Amino acid sequence: MKSRTCFKRNGEPRSVYSSLAEAESAADYERCVHGADLVPYLCDSCGEYHNSPKDRVTPSKACPHCIDGNGRRKELYESREAACRRAEIISKEKKRGIKLDVYPCPYKLGYHLTKR
């Protein structure tokens, strides 16, 4: 099934899986048939499972305290390395070469990203 709310970078809707087992099965199929190395994840936006290329996965969660400029919870990364990896991925994907800085959560829960 295709998502109505979650989209790939190219604008196409993401595939949606109702369980981790279903997403893992789809990832296994893609690995066997197409050689794609995918990892399932639970989407914070829609509450369903999607698959992502393994090299793009940087686990995060919504910070219970910190809010961004749009009034949403900031993403919280467990380590500085994970936050740096996400910043690098974002920088490579954005055409304008957006630069992000990593900084520690003021509540000492992990690390956040911010625009320069």
C-alpha positions as CSV (number, residue, x, y, z in Angstrom):
1,M,0.0,0.0,0.0
2,K,1.2,3.6,-0.7
3,S,1.2,6.3,1.9
4,R,-1.0,9.4,1.6
5,T,1.3,11.4,3.9
6,C,4.9,10.2,3.5
7,F,6.9,10.7,0.4
8,K,10.3,9.8,-1.0
9,R,12.8,12.4,-2.0
10,N,11.6,12.2,-5.6
11,G,8.0,13.0,-4.5
12,E,6.6,9.4,-4.9
13,P,4.6,8.1,-2.0
14,R,6.4,5.7,0.3
15,S,5.3,2.1,0.6
16,V,3.5,1.5,3.9
17,Y,3.7,-1.7,6.0
18,S,1.4,-2.4,9.0
19,S,3.9,-4.4,10.9
20,L,7.6,-4.8,11.4
21,A,7.4,-8.4,10.1
22,E,5.7,-7.2,6.9
23,A,8.3,-4.4,6.3
24,E,11.2,-6.9,7.0
25,S,9.7,-9.3,4.5
26,A,9.5,-6.6,1.8
27,A,13.1,-5.6,2.6
28,D,14.2,-9.2,2.2
29,Y,12.4,-9.4,-1.2
30,E,14.1,-6.2,-2.4
31,R,17.4,-7.6,-1.2
32,C,17.0,-10.9,-3.1
33,V,15.4,-9.5,-6.3
34,H,17.1,-6.1,-6.7
35,G,20.1,-6.3,-4.4
36,A,18.8,-3.3,-2.3
37,D,19.9,-3.1,1.3
38,L,16.9,-1.8,3.1
39,V,16.1,-1.3,6.8
40,P,12.5,-1.1,8.2
41,Y,11.7,1.8,10.5
42,L,8.6,3.0,12.4
43,C,7.6,6.4,11.0
44,D,7.0,9.2,13.5
45,S,4.7,11.0,11.1
46,C,2.2,8.3,10.1
47,G,2.8,5.6,12.8
48,E,3.3,2.9,10.1
49,Y,6.5,1.1,8.9
50,H,8.5,2.1,5.8
51,N,11.8,0.8,4.5
52,S,14.9,3.0,3.9
53,P,18.3,2.4,2.3
54,K,20.6,1.2,5.1
55,D,23.1,3.9,4.4
56,R,20.5,6.6,5.1
57,V,19.3,5.3,8.5
58,T,20.2,7.5,11.5
59,P,17.8,6.6,14.3
60,S,16.3,9.5,16.2
61,K,13.3,10.3,18.3
62,A,11.4,13.4,19.1
63,C,12.9,15.3,22.0
64,P,10.4,15.6,24.9
65,H,11.7,19.1,25.7
66,C,13.1,21.0,22.7
67,I,11.0,22.7,20.0
68,D,12.1,23.9,16.6
69,G,11.2,27.2,14.9
70,N,8.0,25.6,13.5
71,G,6.7,24.6,16.9
72,R,7.6,20.9,16.3
73,R,9.7,18.7,18.6
74,K,13.3,18.6,17.6
75,E,14.8,15.3,16.5
76,L,17.1,13.9,19.1
77,Y,20.1,11.7,18.2
78,E,21.7,9.4,20.8
79,S,25.3,10.3,19.8
80,R,27.2,13.1,18.3
81,E,28.3,10.6,15.5
82,A,24.7,9.8,14.6
83,A,23.8,13.5,14.5
84,C,26.9,14.3,12.3
85,R,25.9,11.4,10.0
86,R,22.4,12.8,9.6
87,A,23.8,16.3,9.0
88,E,26.0,15.0,6.2
89,I,23.2,13.1,4.6
90,I,21.0,16.2,4.6
91,S,23.8,18.3,3.2
92,K,24.4,16.0,0.3
93,E,20.7,15.7,-0.6
94,K,19.9,19.4,-0.6
95,K,20.7,21.2,-3.8
96,R,21.7,24.4,-2.0
97,G,24.2,22.6,0.2
98,I,22.6,23.4,3.5
99,K,25.0,23.2,6.4
100,L,23.9,22.0,9.7
101,D,25.7,22.1,13.1
102,V,25.4,19.5,15.8
103,Y,24.9,20.6,19.4
104,P,24.2,18.9,22.7
105,C,20.6,18.9,23.9
106,P,20.4,21.4,26.8
107,Y,18.6,18.6,28.8
108,K,21.6,16.3,28.2
109,L,19.4,13.7,26.4
110,G,21.5,13.5,23.2
111,Y,22.2,15.8,20.2
112,H,20.3,18.1,17.9
113,L,20.9,19.7,14.5
114,T,20.6,23.4,13.7
115,K,21.1,25.5,10.6
116,R,24.1,27.8,10.5
